[in-house]
C-alpha cells in the first residue's frame, strides 16, 4: 500500500506544492496555531531522506573537491548576491521582501535534488557529498550570510536560528547516515520506500501550515504578487543558468554537470519556509513560499532540457559513428 501511495505521490510532485499552498491560504489562519509542528515534521523528512546517505562516497569526492566547492560557492555566495541585487533593484524600499529573496537563495540545497540527479544519470556521489556538507554547514552559513547581507535592517535571532537548523536538519541527517553505516546500507532499500510517502505528506502539511500563516499576503492576488512570482522564477532560472555556464567553462563531464545544475538550482525550500515563519515577520515568508510553488516545475523543465540535449547528442554520435 505504501509503495503504491509513493508512486502516486511521485507523479503528483509538481502539483503537491501549489495545491498545499492553496489549501493553506483557503484555510486562512485556522492552521497557523500548528506552526510549532513544522520543525518536527521537517526533522522527520530530513531523517527519511538521509538514511540513503553514506560516508564512503563523501570521502571519495573530497579527493577531487573542485565541483563541491564550486557548488557551495554558487549556493551561498553567488546566488545570495544575485537575490540581493534583484531585491535592491526592484524592492529597494521593502526590506522584508529583500530579506525573503536572500533567505530563499541562501538556504541549503534540497535532498530532493538527489532524485532528479539520479533520473538524469548525474554524479550521485557528488550530489550526496554536497547535500551532506551543505546540511552540516547550514546552521552557520544561513545566519552568517543573512547577517552579512541584510545587516540590521531586519532583526535576526541568529542563535535561535542556528539552534533550529541544528535540530531540524543536522541531527536527523547524522542519525540517518549513522543508521546507514551501521546497517551497511541495508536500511535504505527496506525503509526508504516505506518512509517516502510519509515524507511527502508531511511536506504537504508543512506547506499548508506556512501557507496559512501568510494567507493574508497571498489571498489578494494583485499585480505586485504576480510580479514577485515572476522575480522568483527569474532568480531561480538564473541559478540554473549560472550552474550550467560554470560546468561548461570548467569543462566538466556530463555527470558532474547534471549534479551541479540540480544541486545549485534547487533549495531545501521547506526548511526556508519554516525559518521564515518562525524567525521573521510574515511578509519575509512570501518570497520563500512562492519559491515552493515553482521549484519542482523548474526542476522538471531543467530535466526536460537536459534530456533533450542528451538525446540530440547521442543521435549525433550515432550518426557520426555510422
MARFI-318745 format. One record per residue (C-alpha): residue number from 0; residue in one letter; x, z, y. Coordinates in Angstrom, 2 decimals, padded with zeros to 5 digits. Each point is the difference from the previous one (the first is absolute). Example, Ala and Ser with C-alpha at 12.3 -4.5 7.8 and 13.67 -1.06 7.14 Angstrom:
BEGIN
seq / type / X / Z / Y
0 / A / 012.30 / 007.80 / -004.50
1 / S / 001.37 / -000.66 / 003.44
END
This chain:
BEGIN
seq / type / X / Z / Y
0 / X / 000.00 / 000.00 / 000.00
1 / X / 002.81 / 000.93 / 002.42
2 / X / 001.90 / -003.21 / -000.78
3 / X / -003.12 / -002.08 / 000.64
4 / X / -000.67 / 001.90 / 003.24
5 / X / 003.60 / -000.55 / 001.11
6 / X / -000.28 / -003.76 / -000.59
7 / X / -003.16 / -000.11 / 002.11
8 / X / 001.63 / 002.02 / 002.78
9 / X / 003.08 / -002.26 / -000.06
10 / X / -002.19 / -003.03 / 000.63
11 / X / -001.75 / 001.87 / 002.80
12 / X / 003.18 / 001.22 / 001.75
13 / X / -000.35 / -002.27 / 003.06
14 / X / -003.59 / 001.25 / 000.43
15 / X / 000.45 / 003.72 / -000.76
16 / X / 001.69 / 000.81 / 003.30
17 / X / -002.41 / -001.69 / 002.43
18 / X / -003.04 / 001.23 / -001.95
19 / X / 001.35 / 003.57 / 000.02
20 / X / 000.62 / -000.13 / 003.74
21 / X / -003.48 / -001.40 / 000.57
22 / X / -001.50 / 002.80 / -002.11
23 / X / 001.94 / 002.64 / 001.95
24 / X / -001.10 / -001.45 / 003.32
25 / X / -003.65 / -000.21 / -001.09
26 / X / 000.13 / 003.65 / -001.15
27 / X / 001.03 / 000.98 / 003.50
28 / X / 001.60 / 003.43 / 000.05
29 / X / -001.74 / 001.14 / -003.22
30 / X / 003.25 / -000.29 / -001.99
31 / X / 002.39 / 001.27 / 002.67
32 / X / -000.30 / 003.59 / -001.25
33 / X / 001.78 / -001.12 / -003.19
34 / X / 003.18 / -001.00 / 001.82
35 / X / 001.86 / 002.86 / -001.69
36 / X / -000.39 / -001.83 / -003.34
37 / X / 001.89 / -003.10 / 001.14
38 / X / 003.58 / 001.32 / -000.54
39 / X / -000.93 / 001.25 / -003.51
40 / X / -001.63 / -003.28 / -000.97
41 / X / 002.98 / -001.89 / 001.34
42 / X / 002.44 / 002.25 / -001.88
43 / X / -001.76 / -000.96 / -003.23
44 / X / 000.25 / -003.68 / 000.92
45 / X / 003.73 / 000.36 / 000.63
46 / X / 000.54 / 001.82 / -003.31
47 / X / -001.96 / -002.63 / -001.94
48 / X / 002.07 / -002.77 / 001.55
49 / X / 003.31 / 001.80 / -000.55
50 / X / -000.15 / 000.54 / -003.76
51 / X / 001.17 / -003.60 / -000.44
52 / X / 003.10 / 000.63 / 002.17
53 / X / 003.35 / 000.84 / -001.60
54 / X / 003.44 / 000.91 / 001.31
55 / X / 002.10 / -002.51 / -002.02
56 / X / -001.10 / -003.12 / 001.85
57 / X / 000.50 / 001.89 / 003.25
58 / X / 003.66 / 000.68 / -000.86
59 / X / 000.56 / -003.66 / -000.91
60 / X / -001.33 / -001.16 / 003.36
61 / X / 002.37 / 002.35 / 001.86
62 / X / 002.91 / -002.07 / -001.33
63 / X / -001.16 / -002.86 / 002.29
64 / X / -001.81 / 001.84 / 002.81
65 / X / -000.28 / -002.77 / 002.65
66 / X / -003.60 / -001.03 / -000.88
67 / X / -001.01 / 003.68 / -000.03
68 / X / 001.52 / 000.68 / 003.42
69 / X / -001.46 / -003.21 / 001.43
70 / X / -003.50 / 001.01 / -001.09
71 / X / 000.35 / 003.53 / 001.40
72 / X / 001.26 / -001.48 / 003.29
73 / X / -003.04 / -002.26 / 000.27
74 / X / -002.42 / 002.77 / -001.03
75 / X / 001.19 / 002.76 / 002.33
76 / X / 001.92 / -001.61 / 002.85
77 / X / -001.01 / -003.62 / 000.53
78 / X / -003.75 / 000.28 / -000.59
79 / X / -000.53 / 003.24 / 002.00
80 / X / 001.78 / -001.72 / 002.90
81 / X / -002.24 / -003.06 / -000.45
82 / X / -003.05 / 002.29 / 000.00
83 / X / 001.24 / 001.78 / 003.12
84 / X / 000.50 / -003.37 / 001.67
85 / X / -003.54 / -001.14 / -000.85
86 / X / -001.39 / 003.34 / 001.18
87 / X / 001.81 / 000.05 / 003.34
88 / X / -000.78 / -003.65 / 000.67
89 / X / -003.73 / 000.18 / -000.80
90 / X / -000.99 / 003.69 / 000.32
91 / X / 002.54 / 001.42 / 002.46
92 / X / -002.54 / 002.47 / 001.42
93 / X / -001.33 / 001.16 / -003.40
94 / X / 002.51 / 002.41 / -001.54
95 / X / -002.23 / 000.73 / -003.00
96 / X / -000.23 / -003.66 / -001.06
97 / X / 003.77 / -000.43 / 000.46
98 / X / 000.58 / 003.07 / -002.19
99 / X / -002.38 / -001.37 / -002.63
100 / X / 001.79 / -003.35 / -000.10
101 / X / 003.41 / 001.65 / -000.40
102 / X / -001.35 / 002.38 / -002.66
103 / X / -001.47 / -002.94 / -001.94
104 / X / 003.44 / -001.66 / 000.05
105 / X / 002.24 / 002.99 / -000.77
106 / X / -001.75 / 001.45 / -003.06
107 / X / 001.79 / -000.65 / -003.33
108 / X / -000.55 / -003.00 / -002.21
109 / X / -002.99 / 000.09 / -002.33
110 / X / 000.19 / 000.64 / -003.74
111 / X / -002.48 / -002.88 / -000.39
112 / X / 002.77 / -002.41 / 001.06
113 / X / 001.39 / 000.42 / -003.53
114 / X / -003.13 / -001.68 / -001.38
115 / X / 000.39 / -003.04 / 002.24
116 / X / 003.74 / -000.29 / -000.68
117 / X / -000.70 / 000.10 / -003.74
118 / X / -002.68 / -002.68 / 000.25
119 / X / 002.32 / -002.41 / 001.84
120 / X / 003.08 / 000.76 / -002.15
121 / X / 002.01 / 001.81 / 002.63
122 / X / 002.81 / 002.51 / -000.49
123 / X / -001.91 / 003.02 / -001.31
124 / X / 003.15 / 002.16 / -000.24
125 / X / 000.65 / -000.55 / 003.71
126 / X / -003.66 / 000.71 / 000.74
127 / X / 000.02 / 003.29 / -001.89
128 / X / 003.19 / 001.05 / 001.79
129 / X / -001.45 / -000.81 / 003.42
130 / X / -003.17 / 001.94 / -000.80
131 / X / 002.00 / 002.99 / -001.28
132 / X / 002.46 / 000.25 / 002.88
133 / X / -002.58 / -000.75 / 002.67
134 / X / -002.32 / 002.64 / -001.48
135 / X / 002.73 / 002.65 / -000.07
136 / X / 001.10 / -000.76 / 003.57
137 / X / -003.52 / -000.26 / 001.47
138 / X / -000.32 / 003.68 / 001.07
139 / X / 003.03 / -000.50 / 002.24
140 / X / -000.33 / -003.65 / 001.05
141 / X / -003.68 / -000.06 / 001.04
142 / X / 000.05 / 003.02 / 002.38
143 / X / 003.51 / -000.92 / 001.20
144 / X / -000.83 / -003.59 / 000.96
145 / X / -003.31 / 001.05 / 001.57
146 / X / 001.77 / 002.63 / 002.09
147 / X / 002.67 / -002.51 / 001.04
148 / X / -002.38 / -002.84 / 000.94
149 / X / -003.07 / 001.89 / 001.20
150 / X / 001.81 / 002.96 / 001.54
151 / X / -002.20 / 002.52 / 001.78
152 / X / -002.84 / -002.39 / 000.86
153 / X / -001.93 / 001.36 / -003.01
154 / X / 000.48 / 003.51 / -001.36
155 / X / 001.64 / -000.08 / -003.45
156 / X / -000.07 / 002.89 / -002.48
157 / X / 003.19 / -001.20 / -001.70
158 / X / 000.47 / 002.88 / -002.43
159 / X / -003.60 / -000.10 / -001.19
160 / X / 000.22 / -003.77 / -000.46
161 / X / 003.23 / 000.34 / -002.01
162 / X / -001.60 / 002.66 / -002.18
163 / X / -003.08 / -002.15 / -000.61
164 / X / 002.10 / -003.03 / -000.99
165 / X / 002.14 / 002.19 / -002.27
166 / X / -002.94 / 001.39 / -001.98
167 / X / -002.09 / -003.16 / 000.17
168 / X / 002.68 / -002.54 / -000.99
169 / X / 003.38 / 001.46 / -000.95
170 / X / -001.06 / 002.75 / -002.44
171 / X / -002.53 / -002.13 / -001.96
172 / X / 002.53 / -002.86 / -000.14
173 / X / 002.74 / 002.22 / -001.38
174 / X / -002.39 / 001.52 / -002.55
175 / X / -001.06 / -003.46 / -001.16
176 / X / 003.60 / -001.24 / -000.29
177 / X / 001.16 / 003.14 / -001.83
178 / X / -002.88 / -000.46 / -002.44
179 / X / 001.04 / -003.63 / -000.48
180 / X / 003.59 / 001.01 / -000.77
181 / X / -001.05 / 002.89 / -002.25
182 / X / -002.17 / -002.29 / -002.15
183 / X / 002.58 / -002.84 / 000.20
184 / X / -002.56 / -002.27 / 001.64
185 / X / -002.69 / 000.59 / -002.63
186 / X / -002.40 / 001.65 / 002.45
187 / X / -000.53 / -003.13 / 002.13
188 / X / -001.61 / -002.39 / -002.53
189 / X / -002.26 / 002.78 / -001.32
190 / X / -001.12 / 001.76 / 003.15
191 / X / 000.33 / -002.56 / 002.81
192 / X / -003.02 / -002.03 / -001.20
193 / X / -002.01 / 003.23 / -000.26
194 / X / 000.99 / 001.37 / 003.41
195 / X / -000.11 / -003.29 / 001.95
196 / X / -003.81 / -000.22 / 000.31
197 / X / -000.12 / 003.59 / 001.30
198 / X / 002.72 / -000.88 / 002.54
199 / X / -002.02 / -002.92 / 001.31
200 / X / -003.19 / 002.09 / 000.19
201 / X / 001.89 / 002.80 / 001.78
202 / X / 001.45 / -002.57 / 002.40
203 / X / -003.52 / -001.14 / 000.80
204 / X / -001.02 / 003.63 / 000.58
205 / X / 002.95 / 000.60 / 002.36
206 / X / -000.85 / -003.14 / 001.95
207 / X / -003.67 / 001.02 / 000.25
208 / X / 000.94 / 003.46 / 001.32
209 / X / 002.42 / -001.43 / 002.57
210 / X / -002.52 / -002.68 / 000.98
211 / X / -002.58 / 002.74 / 000.53
212 / X / 002.35 / 001.92 / 002.31
213 / X / 000.57 / -002.99 / 002.26
214 / X / -003.50 / -001.45 / -000.37
215 / X / -000.81 / 000.47 / 003.72
216 / X / 002.86 / -002.39 / 000.80
217 / X / -000.91 / -002.63 / -002.62
218 / X / -003.80 / 000.11 / 000.20
219 / X / -000.07 / -002.03 / 003.22
220 / X / 001.57 / -003.37 / -000.86
221 / X / 001.08 / -001.42 / 003.35
222 / X / 002.59 / -002.46 / 001.27
223 / X / 002.64 / 002.73 / 000.32
224 / X / -000.37 / 001.01 / -003.65
225 / X / 000.09 / -003.64 / -001.15
226 / X / 003.09 / -000.55 / 002.13
227 / X / 001.69 / 003.06 / -001.51
228 / X / -000.78 / -001.32 / -003.49
229 / X / 001.61 / -003.32 / 000.95
230 / X / 003.09 / 001.86 / 001.25
231 / X / 000.24 / 001.92 / -003.29
232 / X / -000.17 / -003.26 / -002.00
233 / X / 002.61 / -001.63 / 002.27
234 / X / 002.29 / 003.02 / -000.26
235 / X / -000.25 / 000.15 / -003.79
236 / X / 000.56 / -003.76 / -000.26
237 / X / 003.12 / 000.42 / 002.15
238 / X / 001.29 / 002.48 / -002.58
239 / X / -000.48 / -002.49 / -002.85
240 / X / 001.65 / -002.78 / 002.03
241 / X / 002.95 / 002.24 / 000.93
242 / X / 000.57 / 000.89 / -003.67
243 / X / -000.17 / -003.66 / -001.02
244 / X / 002.47 / -001.09 / 002.69
245 / X / 002.40 / 002.85 / -000.84
246 / X / 000.05 / -000.98 / -003.67
247 / X / 000.55 / -003.68 / 000.87
248 / X / 002.80 / 000.72 / 002.49
249 / X / 001.80 / 002.25 / -002.51
250 / X / -000.54 / -002.63 / -002.76
251 / X / -001.59 / 002.37 / -002.49
252 / X / -001.39 / -001.16 / -003.31
253 / X / -003.75 / -000.43 / -000.40
254 / X / -000.52 / 003.33 / -001.82
255 / X / 001.64 / 002.03 / 002.78
256 / X / -001.84 / -002.04 / 002.62
257 / X / -003.40 / 000.77 / -001.55
258 / X / 000.88 / 003.71 / -000.20
259 / X / 001.01 / 000.12 / 003.67
260 / X / -003.10 / -001.88 / 001.18
261 / X / -002.50 / 002.34 / -001.66
262 / X / 001.92 / 003.25 / 000.56
263 / X / 000.73 / -000.81 / 003.62
264 / X / -003.48 / -001.36 / 000.67
265 / X / -002.15 / 002.69 / -001.67
266 / X / -000.38 / 003.65 / 000.96
267 / X / -001.28 / 003.22 / -001.55
268 / X / -002.90 / -000.41 / 002.37
269 / X / -002.13 / 002.74 / -001.59
270 / X / 002.75 / 002.53 / 000.72
271 / X / 000.14 / -001.24 / 003.58
272 / X / -003.75 / 000.48 / 000.37
273 / X / 000.22 / 003.55 / -001.36
274 / X / 002.79 / 000.80 / 002.48
275 / X / -001.85 / -001.63 / 002.89
276 / X / -003.21 / 001.94 / -000.66
277 / X / 001.79 / 003.29 / -000.69
278 / X / 002.58 / 000.11 / 002.81
279 / X / -001.16 / -002.29 / 002.80
280 / X / -003.07 / -000.56 / 002.17
281 / X / -002.58 / -002.23 / -001.71
282 / X / 000.78 / -003.15 / 002.08
283 / X / 003.52 / -000.06 / -001.52
284 / X / -001.53 / -000.56 / -003.44
285 / X / -001.89 / -003.15 / 001.05
286 / X / 002.96 / -002.44 / -000.28
287 / X / 001.05 / 001.60 / -003.29
288 / X / -003.47 / -000.27 / -001.54
289 / X / -000.29 / -003.60 / 001.21
290 / X / 003.29 / -000.64 / -001.79
291 / X / -001.72 / 001.15 / -003.21
292 / X / -002.63 / -002.71 / 000.38
293 / X / 002.51 / -002.84 / 000.02
294 / X / 002.94 / 001.23 / -002.11
295 / X / -001.16 / -001.23 / -003.41
296 / X / -001.37 / -003.23 / 001.50
297 / X / 003.36 / -000.76 / 001.65
298 / X / 001.82 / 000.86 / -003.23
299 / X / -002.28 / -002.45 / -001.82
300 / X / 000.80 / -002.69 / 002.57
301 / X / 003.75 / 000.65 / -000.27
302 / X / -000.26 / -000.20 / -003.78
303 / X / -001.94 / -003.28 / 000.22
304 / X / 002.68 / -001.54 / 002.22
305 / X / 002.82 / 001.24 / -002.25
306 / X / -001.77 / -001.33 / -003.09
307 / X / -000.62 / -003.36 / 001.65
308 / X / 003.64 / -000.29 / 001.08
309 / X / 001.16 / 000.92 / -003.50
310 / X / -002.22 / -002.66 / -001.56
311 / X / 001.27 / -002.64 / 002.42
312 / X / 003.60 / 001.01 / -000.72
313 / X / -000.50 / -000.14 / -003.77
314 / X / -001.70 / -003.40 / 000.27
315 / X / 002.93 / -001.31 / 002.05
316 / X / 002.50 / 001.37 / -002.51
317 / X / -001.84 / -001.64 / -002.94
318 / X / -000.20 / -003.30 / 001.88
319 / X / 003.73 / 000.15 / 000.82
320 / X / 000.88 / 000.82 / -003.60
321 / X / -002.14 / -002.89 / -001.24
END
